[in-house]
């Protein structure tokens, strides 16, 4: 179960890379068309792309952090099963919450 979750997080990270590539392509397209766009329109499009890049970047950082936390939690419990008795994790949510506090 833990390995599947880690694998899914890795899949999400791959999707994030694909989204970043798409945003870079959109950025290049907007820059290429800048001369034919109204200034207000150009600024709005730039703002959308910039905000999207920032949000995707933050999401990527969070996924990397969550993967590290969950991998650590999962590995620790395999190495020392008594941790499960002391501090049980039934799903990834406690690890994600713990990482955000």
Secondary structure, DSSP 8 states (H G I E B T S, - for coil): -HHHHHHHHHHHHHHHHHHHHHHHHHHHHHHHHGGGS-HHHHHHHHHHHHHHHHHHHHHHHHHHHHHHHHHHHHHHHHH-THHHHHS--SSSHHHHHHHH-
